Amino acid sequence: MEDGAQFAVIGQVRVPAVVDNELLARKLAKLHLVGGLLCHEEKPQVLLSRLEEKTGMAKKTLIPAGFELVDTPLVINAANLAALPGKKLSCTKKVQIETGV
């Protein structure tokens, strides 16, 4: 991607990993968005400062600091509890906790 690029997005911009603000500031001049933005709260400053919302307020979802995104339905039972990807999860879909957990 060239420095100073502009993107126009209709839909959702998803940045599920923590990104380097310095690199993003150099590469992204403007983000024209009709839809939603999902990113980590640790480093949203550059994304939010480059955001050009054409239809008013885009839906902004921030993944809390130190949390890992789980964007699929999650069923927690005694067998898979230890295999969860992290101790702090930010879930965007249904979470079901089975009996015995």
C-alpha positions in Angstrom: 0.0 0.0 0.0 1.4 3.4 -1.0 1.8 6.2 1.6 -1.2 8.5 1.9 -3.7 6.1 0.5 -7.5 6.7 0.7 -10.1 3.9 1.1 -13.8 4.1 0.5 -15.7 1.3 2.2 -19.4 0.4 2.2 -19.8 -2.2 4.9 -17.6 -2.9 7.8 -13.9 -2.2 8.4 -12.5 -4.8 10.8 -9.1 -4.4 12.4 -9.1 -7.3 14.9 -5.4 -7.1 15.7 -3.6 -4.2 17.4 -1.9 -2.2 14.6 1.1 0.1 14.7 -0.2 3.7 14.7 2.9 5.2 13.1 2.7 2.8 10.1 -1.1 3.4 9.8 -0.6 7.2 10.0 1.9 7.1 7.2 -0.1 4.7 4.9 -3.7 6.0 5.5 -4.7 9.5 4.6 -8.5 9.1 4.7 -11.1 6.4 5.3 -14.4 7.1 3.7 -16.9 4.8 5.6 -20.5 4.0 5.2 -21.1 1.2 7.8 -19.1 0.1 10.8 -15.7 0.1 12.3 -14.3 -2.6 14.6 -10.9 -2.2 16.2 -8.9 -2.5 19.4 -9.2 0.4 21.8 -5.5 0.3 22.4 -4.7 2.1 19.2 -7.8 3.5 17.5 -6.5 7.1 17.4 -5.3 7.1 13.8 -8.3 5.2 12.4 -10.7 7.5 14.1 -8.8 10.7 13.1 -8.8 9.6 9.4 -12.5 8.6 9.4 -14.7 10.5 7.0 -18.3 9.4 7.6 -20.6 10.1 4.7 -23.9 9.2 6.2 -23.5 10.5 9.7 -22.4 8.3 12.5 -20.7 5.0 11.6 -21.1 2.3 14.2 -17.8 2.1 16.1 -17.1 -1.1 18.1 -13.9 -1.1 20.2 -12.4 -4.3 21.5 -11.4 -3.6 25.2 -7.7 -3.4 26.0 -6.2 -6.8 26.8 -9.2 -8.7 25.3 -9.2 -11.1 22.4 -12.0 -11.0 19.8 -14.3 -13.9 19.3 -16.8 -13.2 16.5 -18.4 -16.6 16.2 -21.1 -18.1 18.5 -19.4 -19.6 21.6 -20.5 -22.6 23.6 -18.6 -23.0 26.8 -18.7 -26.5 28.4 -16.4 -28.2 31.0 -14.4 -29.9 28.2 -13.5 -26.9 26.1 -13.2 -24.3 28.9 -9.4 -24.8 29.1 -9.0 -24.6 25.4 -10.5 -21.1 25.1 -8.1 -18.7 23.2 -7.6 -16.3 26.1 -8.7 -15.4 29.6 -10.4 -12.2 28.5 -12.7 -12.5 25.5 -14.7 -9.8 23.7 -17.7 -11.7 22.1 -19.8 -10.2 19.3 -22.1 -13.3 18.9 -24.2 -15.5 21.2 -22.4 -17.0 24.2 -23.9 -20.2 25.8 -22.6 -21.6 29.0 -23.5 -25.2 29.5 -24.5 -26.8 32.8 -21.6 -27.9 35.0 -19.2 -25.0 34.1 
